[in-house]
Amino acid sequence: MSKTISIKLKKVQYGGDSIGRDVRIETDIQGRFFAFDKTITRGSTVEINHAIAGFTVNEPLNAQLEVKVIEKDRLFKDTGQNSVLIQFDPQNQTVQEFTTEVRVREWNRIFRKSTAIFTLTFQVQAHDGLMQYLNYGKENYNQYDNDIRDVVNYWNGEFAKDTDPPKELLDPNLVKAILYQESRVGNDPTAGINIMQVGNPGDPSLKTLRGELPEYWIHDGEQILLQYDAKVEKAKDSIYWGVRWLYHKAQGITTDRRRYWNGWKQAVHGYGPGTQQYTDSVWDIYTHGFKLEKKKKIKLWMIIFLLLVMPSLVFGWIAANQGKTYITFEDIESTKDYRFYALVLDGLWFKKIQLGINYDNAGNWFALDKDKTIAVNYLDIDNDGQSEIIISGPYFDGSIKYLLKREYSGYRIVYNESEYGDISPAFRDQKVEFKNLGADDNLEVATYFLVPYLNAPDQLWTKYYYYDWDGVYKFYKKDKTDCPCPFAANPPQSELKKYISNSSE
C-alpha cells in the first residue's frame, strides 16, 4: 500500500556569532524546492512547523536534503549550506526527526568576521496515502488528517465486509478535497464545527440519515431504512456523517434489491448542490492539487498525473518527454511580486526549481518577464552525453539565460563568476550565446554588449566564460572591438541587436 511522506521544517536554532536577524532558508530534496524568509535573533529557537516537501511512495525514502541559509544583507549576502541524508521507511516508522547544522560566515571584501551556527530540525512523517496540503498564511489544511483517516478507515471497513462491497474503497484524499471545498478544511470561520457542511439549512442529509426523510439501503443482503442517531457536536462528527452521506450517494438499489455502486465522482455530485461547477472543483483539488478561486489557481499539492487513467498513454507520454521543461510563475500574495520556476519532468514527477523572484518595486537583474515569451532549449555543454536546459527570455533591455544541469537525483542552476568575482545565477547581456571555441570539449559562453560613442568609434564588448571543473562558468577575457556603425548615441535596441548578431557570427 502506498503511503505519503511529508517533510516539514520543525524549528531553527540560531547559535554562534550574530550576523544579523533577517535570513532566508532554502531547501531542496529530489527537486522539491522550498524557500522562505524569517526574522530570528541570535540565541533563540523559532518554531517553524511548515511543510517543505511531500512524496507518495511504495518503498523507503533515501534522499539527500540540501539546506542553504542566507543572511539577507543589502551588500553582502552571506551564505552557508549543508545537507542531511533522509532515510525513512514508512512501513515501519510513523515519525522521525533529522537535524543538520549550517554555518554562515559574515564577511566583506576585506576580511571575514563572525560565524553563525543555524541548527535546523526536520520532521518526517508517514501518512496512509493522505496528501499534505501546502499551508497559506496561518491556515492549516492538514489539522484534521488523523480524523479523516480514522473515519474513512472505519466506513471502508464497514462496507468492505457488507453485501456487494464496492470495487473501489473511498480514498481519504477525496474526503480531504471535499473538506477544502466546503470549509477550507475547517479554516472558514462561517463553517463552525460543521466543517464538512453536512445537514446545513436546505440540505436533507442529516434528516435522511436519522430516518426522518425515509431512504433505504442494502445491509446484510436486506433492504432497510437508513436510520442513525446522526448529529454534529464536534468537527469529527461532521467528517463522520459527511463520509456516511457520501457513501450513501455512491450506491443505489436494483429492482431485485441488490446494491449497485456509482463512481465516486458521481457520489461527489450527489453530495454537493448538484452543480457541475462544484463537482469539477472538488475533482480538481483531488486529482490535480489546485482550486480555482477568483480566476487564480490556488496550488495545494503537486503530483504529475493521476496514474489511474489510460496508463499506457500516460506512461508513453512520460517516457517520451523526460527532461521536458516548463516555466511557471506564482504571484506573491498581497504584492505585485512573483516567483518564477522551472518544472522539469523527471521520472513520474515534475521537479520544481525556483529560478528567482521578481520584485515589482525594485526589479531583479536576472528576472524573467512573465508577460514575454520564454524559450527553453536543450544543449550538451560539457560533452557528457546529457543535454543541459537553457532558459532564455528578455528582461527590460537585456537577454537573460539560465542554465540547469542534472546532477545525481536533481537539477541545479549553473552559476557564473564575473570578472570582478561576483556570482550570478544567470547570464545577462544584449546577446548571450554558447560557442565551441576549441579549447576543450566544453562549450564556452560569449556575451555581447554594443557601446555607442559620440566622438569615437563604437565598440562591441565581448566577454568570454569557460566551464570550470567546479561546475561554474568563469570569466577569463574581454575583447573590445571597434565597429564603426551608422548609429548615433542611444540607437534603437532593435538595430543594436541586429548589429550584434551580424558581428558575432
Buried (B, 14 or more C-beta within 10 A) or exposed (E): EEBBBBBBBBBBBBBBEEBBBEBBBBBBBBBBBBBEEBEBEBEEEEEBEBBBBBBBBEEBBEBBBBBBBBBBBEEEEBBBBBBBEBEBBBEEBEEBEBEBBBBBBBBEEEEEEBBBBBBBBBBBBBBBBBBBBBBBEEEBBBBBBEBBBBBBBEBBEEBEEBEBBBEEBBBBBBBBBBBBBBBBBBBBEEBEEBBBBBBEEEBEBBEBBBBEEEBEBBBEEEEEEBBEEBEBEEBBBBBBBBBBBBBBBBBBBEEEEEBEBBEBBBBBBBBBEEEEEBBBBBBBBBBBBBBEEEEEEBBBBBBBBEEEEEEEEBEEEBEEEEBBBEBBBBEEEEEEBBBBBBBBBBEEBBBBBBBBBBBEEEEBBBBBBBEEEBEBEEEEBBEEEEBBBBBBBBBEEBBBBBBBBBEEBBBBBBBBBEEEEEEBBBBBBBBBBBEEEEEEEBBBBBBBBBBBEEEEEBBBBBBBBBBEEEEBBBBBEEEEEEBEBEBEEEBEBEEBBEBBEEBBE
